[in-house]
C-alpha cells in the first residue's frame, strides 16, 4: 500500500465512488473535503490534458500535497469530436439529462454513432508530473437506457463488444473496461512500480 495519502482533486462524488472501488486498499484516497477545499476547481483550457493538469497543479501548489486530477470527454465522430472538453456542460448546464438530450437531438437520424470516452489523469507526486490516459470506444444509443448504474452520459454510451450501455453494466465490470478504469489502472501500476523501488 502507498503510505502517503493521495488527494483526488474533484468535487464529483460519482467519480470518487468509482475510483474508490478500483483502488481498494492500495492507497488512501482522500478528497478535497479532507483538506478543507470546498470550491469548484477551474477548467480554463480547451484540452482534457491541460484541464487535468491545471486542477492538480492548483491543489499541489496551494496545499503542498500529493494529488491527482482527471478530466474526461465524450468524443463523437459525427459531431467532430464534440462534446469533448465541454462534456460536463454541453447543454450550457451541468444537467445530465439536458446534456444527453442535446447529443441525441444532434445525432437524430445520423447513421454514424461511433464515439469514444477519453480520460486523462494527471498525477503530481513529490513535485513530479505524470499523465495517464484511458480510452474506450463504443457507440451512442438511439434512446436513453433505463439502467441505474453510472452517471453522466452512461445511459446512452454502449462500449465496444457489448449490447448494453454503461448504465446497464455493474460497477465491478465497468471499472475494468471503462476509460476512467483504464487510466486508473495505469496510475495504480505506476504507483506500484514506485513503491517497489
ZIRAGI-V237128 format. One record per residue. N is the residue number from 1. RES is the residue in three letters. SS is DSSP state (A for helix, B for strand, O for the rest). PSI is psi in whole degrees, -180 to 180 (* if undefined). BURIAL is 1 if it has 24 or more other C-alpha atoms within 12 Angstrom, else 0. Layout:
<<N | RES | SS | PSI | BURIAL> <N | RES | SS | PSI | BURIAL>>
//
This chain:
<<1 | UNK | O | 139 | 0> <2 | UNK | B | 126 | 0> <3 | UNK | B | -33 | 0> <4 | UNK | B | 129 | 0> <5 | UNK | B | 148 | 0> <6 | UNK | B | 132 | 1> <7 | UNK | B | 126 | 1> <8 | UNK | B | 109 | 1> <9 | UNK | O | 79 | 1> <10 | UNK | O | 157 | 1> <11 | UNK | O | 8 | 1> <12 | UNK | O | 107 | 1> <13 | UNK | A | -31 | 0> <14 | UNK | A | -39 | 0> <15 | UNK | A | -39 | 1> <16 | UNK | A | -42 | 1> <17 | UNK | A | -45 | 1> <18 | UNK | A | -47 | 1> <19 | UNK | A | -38 | 1> <20 | UNK | A | -40 | 1> <21 | UNK | A | -30 | 1> <22 | UNK | A | -40 | 1> <23 | UNK | A | -22 | 1> <24 | UNK | O | -128 | 0> <25 | UNK | O | 10 | 0> <26 | UNK | O | -42 | 0> <27 | UNK | B | 157 | 1> <28 | UNK | B | 106 | 0> <29 | UNK | B | 117 | 1> <30 | UNK | B | 160 | 1> <31 | UNK | B | 177 | 1> <32 | UNK | A | -33 | 1> <33 | UNK | A | -35 | 0> <34 | UNK | A | -22 | 0> <35 | UNK | A | 10 | 1> <36 | UNK | O | 24 | 0> <37 | UNK | O | 115 | 0> <38 | UNK | O | -4 | 0> <39 | UNK | O | 154 | 0> <40 | UNK | O | 146 | 0> <41 | UNK | O | 140 | 1> <42 | UNK | O | 146 | 0> <43 | UNK | O | 87 | 1> <44 | UNK | O | 0 | 0> <45 | UNK | O | 174 | 0> <46 | UNK | O | 14 | 0> <47 | UNK | O | 152 | 1> <48 | UNK | A | -41 | 1> <49 | UNK | A | -47 | 1> <50 | UNK | A | -38 | 1> <51 | UNK | A | -42 | 1> <52 | UNK | A | -43 | 1> <53 | UNK | A | -43 | 1> <54 | UNK | A | -46 | 1> <55 | UNK | A | -44 | 1> <56 | UNK | A | -43 | 1> <57 | UNK | A | -39 | 1> <58 | UNK | A | -48 | 1> <59 | UNK | A | -40 | 1> <60 | UNK | A | -43 | 1> <61 | UNK | A | -34 | 0> <62 | UNK | A | -39 | 0> <63 | UNK | A | -13 | 0> <64 | UNK | O | 32 | 0> <65 | UNK | O | 149 | 1> <66 | UNK | O | 135 | 1> <67 | UNK | B | 166 | 1> <68 | UNK | B | 156 | 1> <69 | UNK | B | 168 | 1> <70 | UNK | B | 157 | 1> <71 | UNK | B | 140 | 1> <72 | UNK | B | 141 | 1> <73 | UNK | B | 143 | 1> <74 | UNK | B | 121 | 1> <75 | UNK | B | 112 | 1> <76 | UNK | B | 125 | 1> <77 | UNK | A | -49 | 1> <78 | UNK | A | -17 | 0> <79 | UNK | A | 22 | 1> <80 | UNK | O | 40 | 0> <81 | UNK | O | -4 | 0> <82 | UNK | O | 158 | 1> <83 | UNK | B | -17 | 1> <84 | UNK | B | -127 | 1> <85 | UNK | O | -16 | 1> <86 | UNK | O | 18 | 1> <87 | UNK | A | -45 | 1> <88 | UNK | A | -22 | 1> <89 | UNK | A | 43 | 1> <90 | UNK | O | -34 | 1> <91 | UNK | O | 1 | 0> <92 | UNK | O | -5 | 0> <93 | UNK | O | 175 | 0> <94 | UNK | O | 20 | 0> <95 | UNK | O | 118 | 0> <96 | UNK | A | -43 | 1> <97 | UNK | A | -42 | 1> <98 | UNK | A | -40 | 0> <99 | UNK | A | -45 | 1> <100 | UNK | A | -45 | 1> <101 | UNK | A | -38 | 1> <102 | UNK | A | -43 | 1> <103 | UNK | A | -48 | 1> <104 | UNK | A | -38 | 1> <105 | UNK | A | -41 | 0> <106 | UNK | A | -26 | 1> <107 | UNK | O | 6 | 1> <108 | UNK | O | 121 | 0> <109 | UNK | O | 12 | 0> <110 | UNK | O | 126 | 0> <111 | UNK | O | -27 | 0> <112 | UNK | O | 105 | 0> <113 | UNK | O | 19 | 1> <114 | UNK | B | 145 | 1> <115 | UNK | B | 172 | 1> <116 | UNK | B | 150 | 1> <117 | UNK | B | 137 | 1> <118 | UNK | B | 130 | 1> <119 | UNK | B | 136 | 1> <120 | UNK | B | 121 | 1> <121 | UNK | B | 136 | 1> <122 | UNK | B | 115 | 1> <123 | UNK | B | 134 | 1> <124 | UNK | B | 113 | 1> <125 | UNK | B | 115 | 1> <126 | UNK | O | 37 | 0> <127 | UNK | O | -6 | 0> <128 | UNK | B | 148 | 0> <129 | UNK | B | 135 | 0> <130 | UNK | B | 118 | 1> <131 | UNK | B | 149 | 1> <132 | UNK | B | 142 | 1> <133 | UNK | B | 143 | 1> <134 | UNK | B | 137 | 1> <135 | UNK | B | 139 | 1> <136 | UNK | B | 128 | 1> <137 | UNK | B | 156 | 1> <138 | UNK | B | -158 | 1> <139 | UNK | B | 160 | 1> <140 | UNK | B | 126 | 1> <141 | UNK | O | 162 | 1> <142 | UNK | O | -14 | 1> <143 | UNK | O | 165 | 1> <144 | UNK | O | 131 | 1> <145 | UNK | O | 154 | 1> <146 | UNK | O | 2 | 0> <147 | UNK | O | 148 | 0> <148 | UNK | O | -2 | 0> <149 | UNK | O | 163 | 1> <150 | UNK | O | -167 | 1> <151 | UNK | O | 180 | 1> <152 | UNK | A | -127 | 1> <153 | UNK | A | 7 | 1> <154 | UNK | A | -34 | 1> <155 | UNK | A | -8 | 1> <156 | UNK | A | 3 | 1> <157 | UNK | B | 120 | 1> <158 | UNK | B | 111 | 1> <159 | UNK | B | 149 | 1> <160 | UNK | O | 134 | 1> <161 | UNK | O | -1 | 0> <162 | UNK | O | 161 | 0> <163 | UNK | O | 14 | 0> <164 | UNK | O | 156 | 1> <165 | UNK | B | 168 | 1> <166 | UNK | A | -33 | 1> <167 | UNK | A | -18 | 1> <168 | UNK | A | -7 | 1> <169 | UNK | O | 142 | 1> <170 | UNK | O | 152 | 0> <171 | UNK | A | -37 | 1> <172 | UNK | A | -38 | 0> <173 | UNK | A | -42 | 0> <174 | UNK | A | -39 | 1> <175 | UNK | A | -21 | 1> <176 | UNK | A | -27 | 1> <177 | UNK | A | -12 | 1> <178 | UNK | O | 163 | 1> <179 | UNK | A | -48 | 1> <180 | UNK | A | -40 | 1> <181 | UNK | A | -41 | 1> <182 | UNK | A | -41 | 1> <183 | UNK | A | -41 | 1> <184 | UNK | A | -38 | 1> <185 | UNK | A | -41 | 1> <186 | UNK | A | -40 | 1> <187 | UNK | A | -48 | 1> <188 | UNK | A | -44 | 1> <189 | UNK | A | -40 | 0> <190 | UNK | A | -46 | 0> <191 | UNK | A | -36 | 1> <192 | UNK | A | -41 | 0> <193 | UNK | A | -34 | 0> <194 | UNK | A | -42 | 0> <195 | UNK | A | -34 | 0> <196 | UNK | A | -17 | 0> <197 | UNK | O | * | 0>>
//
